[in-house]
């Protein structure tokens, strides 16, 4: 069973990012222009660069502190790149400035890649980043109850996973960071995936062609398993459950923003398969069933993505959704 712990819920912040791949290669330059919808603007130097939030080489982030006497909300940007590439430098400077102008602090993080860690551990890098800033909230002048994550592609899926996953806080840990909650207030998911249980993708998008995968071993190597037969073992099933965002959505989850600039229709290549709008629609359907707020923006309105995201996050920043019932362990 996955342990679910009570956490007070507030809506906070999420925003935009340049387009990179989720489980694969980047989208086209044309789609990148359409989805970005605004020039990135002049880069802003972070208040603190390469802040180490965990023990691994890529467990670093850049932090921009908003000018405020009162503790501020925080947006955490998680980059895309298929879990094989990408960097925190992909954070859109225009979005950073928009957050700071709104009195919201900003952080952009790196995380381990697939060659060094299984997906279930990569996702926990992002969870630790949330715990780290929550533990250091006073130092960074943050309101620990108002933290949101957003990203594109792999960063989108990771943000969704953080939004719906059970609290990973371990109150008995010797590491004070790991005692902190991993629950967030909102998630922004741009061209992301509905689930990281890859065995669910046939139901979500449709059967993918064999040539769209890097190798016949890619599906189980995603989890650092030895063969597809491992999916049927108790440990394999536990990993797939842990990585399925769709199966973890419950009524106490925070607001979710799903945007997709990829064309609809039957997938014609790996990029369209991985970033297909059916991922967003599957999340929306599951959220509706669980009575979770989910806003979906598809290609016809993608030019307004930044504006819609900004309105969504500011609304949720001010709104008081009350104390969440928490994610309690099913009995």
ABEGO torsion letter per residue (X at the ends): XBBBBBBBBBBBBBBBBBBBBAABBBBBAAAAAAAAGBBAEBBBBBABBGBBABABAABBBBBBBBBBABBBBBBBBBBBGGGABEBAAABBAAAAAAAAAAGBBBBBBBBBBAAABBAAAAAAAAAAAAAAAAAAAAAAGBBAABBBBBEBEAAAAAAAAAAABBBABBAABABAAAABBABBABBBBBGBBABABAAAAAAAAEBBBAAABABAAAAAAAAGBABAAAAABAAAAAAAAAABAAAABBAABBBBBBBBABBBEBBABAAAAAABAAAAAAAAAAAAAAGBBBBBBBAAAAAAAAAAAAAAAAAAAABBAEBBAEBBBBX
